[in-house]
Amino acid sequence: MSPLAVHTHANHASSVTPSVAAAAGALLDAGLRDVRNQGVLLDGVNADPHALLDLCFALLDGARIMPYYFYMCDLIPYSEHWRISVAQAQHLQHQLMGYLPGFATPRIVCDVPFVGKRWVHQVAEYDTERGISYWTKNYLTSIEQGDPDALERRYEYYDPIHTLPAAGREWWARHATDDSALRAAEVAEASRRTAALQAH
């Protein structure tokens, strides 16, 4: 029995070459149910409506690959220049709507530490000046079974500082030595450790 789906990883329309289209077509013709694309939003590469739509049409019309997810770039070292804010991601999702069939409109998601992937419009609260968004979760992982507050807690996600308005950048500059300024890195690192524990 053949697998139901294969996921590709293309971040720009120029990556969807005739060879890619031929390979996807061969998989589909062999009986695979879906070939889907999971990309990453990268500032300067695809994080604007025209580039993202070009990629989606190249995938769908040019290669029969379903645009599936676009993830916001993770909170990882040396990636700040690629990252965009939650507000920018929400704007991109809005701009995509209506141009593609509903089944082929990709969902833009934020992989929130300790929560997992969330559609960018699922944010519970958002301080756009300081770039801190707050998210909730609706399920427990195996290591959270004994945590009665896990489903009530709000989990933080941090926009890149260079995307913030002047007042927000100034706030972070004034608090650069405060515990609050270190929180983003600590949250991301703790989330990675938790993910590693769950994998074993």
Helices and strands as residue ranges (DSSP letters): E 5-8, G 13-15, H 18-29, E 34-41, H 49-63, E 66-72, H 86-96, G 102-104, E 107-112, E 116-119, G 120-122, E 125-127, E 132-135, G 142-144, E 155-158, G 161-163, H 166-174, H 179-198
